[in-house]
Amino acid sequence: MTSEQNKQNRFLLRNAKIYDGSGAAPFVGDVLVCDDRIIKVEANIPETDDCCVIDLQGLSLAPGFIDAHSHNDWFAIRKEPLKYFAPFIRQGITTFVAGNCGLAATGFSDDSAHKEKMGGGLFFFDNCAGPMGQVRDYLTAVDRNMPCNMAVLAGHCTARASVSGSANRPLTSEEETQMLAILEEALQQGAAGISLGLMYDPGLYAQTEELKKVALLCEKYDRPLTVHPRANSAVSMSYPELLGRSHLLRAVDELADVVSGTRTKLHYSHAIFVGRRSFKDKDEFLSIVERLRKQGVDMMFDIYNETLGVSVITVILPAWYQAMSPEERKKPFNRLKLSVLVFVSSLLLGFGFKDIQVAYIGEGYERYEGKTVHQIAQEEGLSDLNAYLMLCEKSNFKGRVNMGPYTTPEIISQFEHDPRCLYMTDAWVEDHGVQNPAIYDCFPKFLRDSLLGTGDTLPNTIHRMTGATAERFGLKERGYIRPGCFADLTVFSEEELSAAQPDQEKSFGIHKVWINGRLVMDGETLDEAALKNSGRAIGV
């Protein structure tokens, strides 16, 4: 090995303000890295001839950020994955916990006839090296063949679809046994936990007794059970009664029943409150979290730093209407019934067509992108409802929307101070249309909130997006700046973070990123050659 090659594998970061991922106060010091590991963290490490020195005077250093809720397992197996990871790397993210909402890209029977049902209508096995049903095979395939590190959850929807497709019924005894065997095998092969998606086909058909058996698997292997609940709003299409107890709280009640009497690591995905009339449920949600923790359930939750979210266009369209033929949909009685239901639901939600922005309808309909349904209705001379139904039909009921409010800045600020809360993006790069803004600057906004005083302290904030997330999901030797840990590192400027204007469809404040000891981002430049194989698969 030449002297220059040796220097590339051994480098010294000097004079950094170090946040080590533990939540402890920062300190000024040096970090020595050899190959993919941190060797020393000290106040003043002597320079040697075989070491490349990088002076970080005036900049801060943290462990690479960990996205606690991701779907990038579907994009890690793409033949050219960098496009789907680049904006996250620019945020300082080096590692993902993927396979969330029950919709994992692995963890199914290889001979299943139902692979097309495994992405919930959101994700597909397109242009990829796969599909690979065995978690072991998936981890082997993506290891050093993707830009970032990744742990995967076993998806309940995926395993259920593997044995029964989208059958709207309880599983037979044989099917349930097969599904549970698939999930247990996934845990044995290194899955970081199991995820539920109770709003997605076929997870929405699962009954409580089935879910309890899934929770017991997580308890047995001491892995988290992450849950996209049946409802994130005061009213929803998941429950027939529009009045009475909030649907969001009914969904949390169900989770309490599922884990009752266990010591499950219950992880509530994206703590959001869709629609203005759902915001009031926030306090009771937190009370339930506290009650379950006192009962021995290790319950936590995660948030993104956005007040809107991404969904399919049919999110407010009843299943009975979608199931009708085009002729039946046009009948006056059915239109009237739908109109009344949508009107009442909108009142109870505090949410309407002015809050639904079209992200993508399909090729040839780009003129609708970025506009609300209400704006499109005015342009087309239609009622809001008829414009919405037109968009549903033009997209074959598969369009994508950005919608809100899902939360408020005040709720985000309160949750940022809660030690039970982790950080994530729940975002992915789309090939067409308007993107989810969380792909650009979600994590820098958490840092900015801290520096401006609306978030928690900066050490605690960094702990939530590094060490705490690594511990939650069993990511060994990740999430900390300590000797022996992997050299996933993010350099940022506190001054630039404080002064930045967010929501500009770009990241801010992040200067350098290392993944497994490789400098993959330096300023605005991504090292595309290094990023072809810088990421590691993380089996638990």
Residue pairs with C-beta under 8 A, 6 or more apart in sequence:
3 49
3 50
6 50
7 50
7 51
7 52
8 52
9 34
9 35
9 517
10 32
10 33
10 34
10 35
10 50
10 51
10 52
11 32
11 33
11 51
11 52
11 53
11 54
12 30
12 31
12 32
12 33
12 45
12 47
12 51
12 52
12 53
12 54
13 30
13 31
13 32
13 33
13 54
13 56
13 61
13 489
14 30
14 45
14 53
14 54
14 55
14 56
14 57
15 28
15 30
15 55
15 56
15 57
16 28
16 29
16 30
16 31
16 56
16 59
16 60
16 61
16 491
17 26
17 27
17 28
17 56
17 59
17 60
17 61
17 494
18 26
18 27
18 28
18 29
18 31
18 41
18 60
18 61
18 62
18 481
19 26
19 60
19 61
19 62
19 63
19 458
19 459
19 462
19 481
20 26
20 41
20 63
20 467
20 480
20 481
20 482
21 62
21 63
21 462
21 463
21 466
21 467
21 470
21 479
21 480
21 481
22 459
22 463
22 467
22 480
23 459
23 460
23 462
23 463
23 467
23 468
24 459
25 459
26 60
26 458
26 459
27 43
28 43
29 41
29 42
29 43
29 44
30 40
30 41
30 42
30 43
30 44
30 45
31 38
31 40
31 41
31 45
31 61
31 481
31 489
32 38
32 39
32 40
32 41
32 45
32 51
33 39
33 487
33 489
33 514
33 517
34 517
35 517
36 486
36 487
36 516
36 517
36 518
37 484
37 485
37 486
37 487
37 517
38 481
38 482
38 483
38 484
38 485
38 486
38 487
39 483
40 483
41 481
41 482
41 483
47 53
56 491
58 493
59 491
59 492
59 493
59 511
60 491
60 492
60 493
60 494
61 481
61 489
61 490
61 491
62 92
62 462
62 466
62 481
62 489
62 490
62 492
63 462
63 466
63 467
63 478
63 479
63 480
63 481
63 485
63 488
63 489
63 490
64 92
64 93
64 94
64 95
64 149
64 466
64 478
64 488
64 489
64 490
64 513
64 514
64 515
65 91
65 92
65 93
65 94
65 95
65 423
65 443
65 465
65 466
65 490
66 93
66 94
66 95
66 96
66 97
66 465
66 466
66 469
66 470
66 475
66 478
66 479
67 88
67 93
67 95
67 96
67 97
67 423
67 424
67 425
67 443
68 97
68 302
68 422
68 423
68 424
68 465
68 469
68 472
68 473
69 97
69 100
69 226
69 269
69 270
69 302
69 304
69 424
69 425
69 426
70 96
70 97
70 98
70 100
70 150
70 424
70 425
70 426
70 428
71 98
71 99
71 100
71 101
71 103
71 122
71 123
71 426
71 428
72 84
72 85
72 88
72 96
72 98
72 148
72 150
72 428
73 96
73 98
73 99
73 104
73 105
73 106
73 138
73 150
73 152
74 98
74 105
74 119
74 123
74 124
74 128
74 428
75 81
75 84
75 85
75 428
75 429
76 98
76 105
76 142
76 145
76 146
76 150
76 535
77 105
77 125
77 128
77 129
77 130
77 131
77 132
77 138
77 141
77 142
78 84
78 126
78 127
78 128
79 127
79 128
79 129
81 146
81 147
82 147
82 526
82 528
82 531
82 532
83 429
84 428
84 429
85 146
85 147
85 148
85 531
86 147
86 429
86 526
87 429
87 439
87 440
87 507
88 96
88 148
88 425
88 439
89 147
89 148
89 513
89 515
89 520
89 521
89 526
89 531
90 440
90 506
90 507
90 510
90 521
90 526
91 425
91 440
91 441
91 442
91 443
91 444
91 507
91 510
92 443
92 444
92 490
92 492
92 507
92 510
92 513
93 148
93 425
93 443
94 148
94 149
94 488
94 489
94 490
94 513
94 514
94 515
95 148
95 149
95 150
95 151
95 470
95 475
95 478
95 488
95 538
96 148
96 149
96 150
96 151
97 150
97 151
97 152
97 153
97 192
97 424
97 469
97 473
97 475
98 104
98 105
98 150
98 151
98 152
98 153
99 105
99 106
99 107
99 152
99 153
99 154
99 155
99 191
99 195
100 153
100 155
100 195
100 197
100 226
100 228
100 269
100 426
101 120
101 155
101 157
101 195
101 196
101 197
101 199
101 200
101 228
101 269
102 120
102 155
102 156
102 157
102 158
102 195
102 196
102 197
102 198
102 200
102 203
102 228
103 118
103 119
103 120
103 122
103 123
103 155
103 157
103 158
103 195
103 197
103 200
104 118
104 152
104 153
104 154
104 155
104 157
104 158
104 195
105 118
105 119
105 123
105 125
105 130
105 131
105 138
105 152
105 158
106 131
106 132
106 133
106 134
106 135
106 137
106 138
106 152
106 154
106 158
106 186
107 133
107 135
107 152
107 154
107 155
107 158
107 159
107 182
107 183
107 186
107 191
108 115
108 118
108 131
108 133
108 158
108 159
108 161
108 162
108 182
109 133
109 162
109 163
109 178
109 182
110 132
110 133
110 134
112 133
112 161
112 162
112 163
113 165
114 161
114 162
114 164
114 165
114 166
115 125
115 131
116 124
117 161
117 165
117 166
117 201
117 202
118 125
118 131
118 155
118 157
118 158
118 161
118 162
119 125
120 157
120 197
120 200
120 201
121 200
121 201
121 312
121 398
122 200
122 312
125 131
129 141
130 138
130 141
132 138
132 141
133 162
134 185
134 189
135 152
135 154
135 185
135 186
135 189
135 190
135 191
135 539
136 189
136 190
138 152
138 537
139 152
139 189
139 190
139 537
139 538
139 539
140 537
142 150
142 535
142 537
143 535
143 536
143 537
144 533
144 534
144 535
144 536
145 532
145 533
145 535
146 533
146 535
147 515
147 520
147 531
147 532
147 534
147 535
148 515
148 534
148 535
149 478
149 486
149 488
149 515
149 516
149 535
149 536
149 537
149 538
150 535
150 536
150 537
150 538
151 192
151 473
151 474
151 475
151 537
151 538
151 539
151 540
152 191
152 192
153 191
153 192
153 193
153 194
153 195
153 224
153 226
154 182
154 183
154 186
154 187
154 191
154 193
154 194
154 195
155 194
155 195
155 197
156 183
156 194
156 195
156 196
156 197
156 203
156 206
156 211
156 214
157 196
157 197
157 200
157 201
157 202
157 203
159 179
159 182
159 183
159 186
160 171
160 179
160 202
160 203
160 205
160 206
161 201
161 202
162 178
162 179
162 182
163 171
163 175
163 178
163 179
163 182
164 171
164 175
164 179
164 202
165 202
166 201
166 202
166 205
167 202
167 205
168 202
168 205
169 205
170 205
170 207
170 210
171 179
171 210
176 210
176 213
180 213
180 214
180 217
183 194
183 214
183 217
184 217
184 221
186 194
187 193
187 194
187 217
187 218
187 221
187 223
188 221
189 539
190 538
190 539
190 540
191 223
191 540
192 223
192 224
192 473
192 474
192 475
192 538
192 540
193 218
193 223
193 224
193 225
193 226
193 265
193 267
193 473
193 540
194 214
194 217
194 218
194 223
194 224
194 225
194 226
195 225
195 226
195 227
195 228
195 269
196 203
196 206
196 211
196 214
196 225
196 226
196 227
196 228
197 203
197 204
197 228
198 204
198 206
198 227
198 228
198 229
198 230
198 238
198 251
198 254
199 228
199 229
199 230
199 231
199 232
199 238
200 228
204 230
204 238
208 254
208 257
208 258
211 258
212 258
214 225
215 225
215 258
215 259
215 262
215 264
215 266
216 262
218 224
218 225
218 264
218 265
219 262
219 263
219 264
222 265
223 265
223 474
223 540
224 265
224 266
224 267
224 472
224 473
225 259
225 264
225 265
225 266
225 267
226 267
226 268
226 269
227 255
227 266
227 267
227 268
227 269
228 269
228 270
229 248
229 251
229 252
229 254
229 255
229 268
229 269
230 236
230 238
230 239
230 247
230 250
230 251
230 254
231 238
231 239
231 247
231 248
231 250
231 251
232 248
232 251
232 270
232 272
232 273
232 274
232 278
232 406
233 247
233 248
233 273
233 274
233 275
233 278
233 349
233 351
234 246
234 247
234 248
234 275
234 277
234 278
234 281
234 348
234 349
235 242
235 246
235 247
235 275
235 345
235 348
235 349
236 247
236 248
237 316
237 318
237 319
238 247
238 251
239 247
239 250
242 344
242 345
242 348
245 253
246 278
246 281
248 273
248 274
248 278
248 281
248 285
249 281
249 284
249 285
249 288
252 268
252 285
252 288
253 288
255 266
255 268
256 288
256 291
256 292
259 266
259 292
259 297
259 299
260 295
262 296
262 297
263 296
263 297
263 298
264 297
264 298
265 298
265 300
265 472
266 292
266 297
266 298
266 299
266 300
267 299
267 300
267 301
267 302
267 472
268 289
268 299
268 300
268 301
268 302
269 301
269 302
269 426
270 302
270 303
270 304
270 309
270 424
270 426
271 285
271 301
271 302
271 303
271 407
271 415
271 421
272 303
272 309
272 406
272 407
273 279
273 281
273 282
273 285
273 406
273 407
273 411
274 309
274 349
274 351
274 404
274 405
274 406
275 349
275 350
275 351
275 405
276 349
276 350
276 351
276 405
277 348
277 349
277 350
277 351
278 349
278 350
279 407
279 408
279 411
282 411
282 414
286 418
289 299
289 300
289 301
289 420
292 299
293 299
293 420
299 420
300 420
300 421
300 422
300 472
301 415
301 420
301 421
301 422
302 421
302 422
302 423
302 424
303 407
303 412
303 415
303 416
303 421
303 422
303 423
303 424
304 423
304 424
304 425
304 426
304 427
304 438
304 442
305 412
305 423
305 438
305 442
305 443
305 445
305 446
305 449
306 404
306 406
306 407
306 436
306 437
306 438
306 442
307 404
307 405
307 406
307 407
307 408
307 409
307 412
308 357
308 402
308 403
308 404
308 405
308 406
308 437
309 402
309 403
309 404
309 406
309 426
309 436
310 359
310 400
310 401
310 402
310 403
310 427
310 436
311 400
311 401
311 403
312 398
312 399
312 400
312 401
313 358
313 361
313 391
313 392
313 395
313 397
313 398
313 399
313 400
313 401
314 322
314 392
314 397
315 401
315 403
316 342
316 345
316 356
317 392
317 397
318 338
318 341
321 329
321 334
321 338
322 397
324 334
326 393
328 334
329 335
329 389
338 385
339 385
342 385
346 352
346 353
351 403
351 405
352 374
352 384
353 372
353 373
353 374
353 377
353 384
353 385
353 387
353 388
354 372
354 373
354 374
355 372
355 403
355 404
355 405
356 372
356 373
356 388
356 401
356 403
357 370
357 371
357 372
357 401
357 402
357 403
357 434
358 368
358 369
358 370
358 371
358 372
358 373
358 376
358 391
358 399
358 400
358 401
358 434
359 369
359 370
359 399
359 400
359 401
359 402
359 430
359 433
359 434
359 435
359 436
360 369
360 395
360 399
360 400
360 430
360 432
360 433
360 434
361 368
361 369
361 391
361 394
361 395
361 399
361 433
362 394
362 395
362 396
362 398
362 399
363 432
365 394
365 395
366 433
368 376
368 391
369 433
369 434
370 434
371 379
373 384
373 387
373 388
373 391
374 384
374 387
376 382
376 387
376 391
377 383
377 384
377 386
377 387
377 388
380 387
380 390
382 390
391 399
392 399
400 430
400 433
402 434
402 436
402 437
409 454
412 449
413 449
413 454
413 455
415 421
416 446
416 449
416 450
416 454
416 455
416 456
416 461
417 455
417 456
419 460
421 464
422 464
422 465
422 468
422 469
422 472
423 442
423 443
423 446
423 461
423 464
423 465
423 469
424 442
425 438
425 439
425 442
425 443
426 438
427 436
427 438
427 439
427 442
428 436
428 439
429 435
429 439
430 436
435 505
437 503
437 505
440 503
440 504
440 505
440 506
440 507
441 502
441 503
441 504
441 506
441 507
441 508
443 465
444 492
444 497
444 500
444 502
444 507
444 508
444 509
444 510
445 502
446 455
446 461
446 464
446 465
447 458
447 461
447 462
447 492
447 494
447 497
447 509
448 455
448 497
448 498
448 500
448 502
448 509
449 455
449 461
450 456
450 457
450 458
450 460
450 461
451 458
451 494
451 497
451 498
452 498
455 461
456 464
458 494
466 479
466 480
467 479
467 480
468 479
469 475
469 479
470 476
470 478
470 479
470 480
471 479
473 540
474 540
475 538
475 540
476 540
477 484
477 485
477 486
478 485
478 486
478 488
478 538
479 485
481 489
486 516
486 517
486 536
487 514
487 516
487 517
488 514
488 515
488 516
489 512
489 513
489 514
490 510
490 512
490 513
490 514
491 510
491 511
491 512
491 513
492 509
492 510
492 511
493 509
493 511
494 509
496 508
496 509
497 508
497 509
500 508
500 509
502 508
510 521
511 522
511 523
512 519
512 521
512 522
512 523
513 519
513 520
513 521
514 520
515 531
515 534
515 535
516 534
516 535
516 536
518 527
518 530
518 534
519 527
519 530
520 526
520 527
520 530
520 531
520 534
521 527
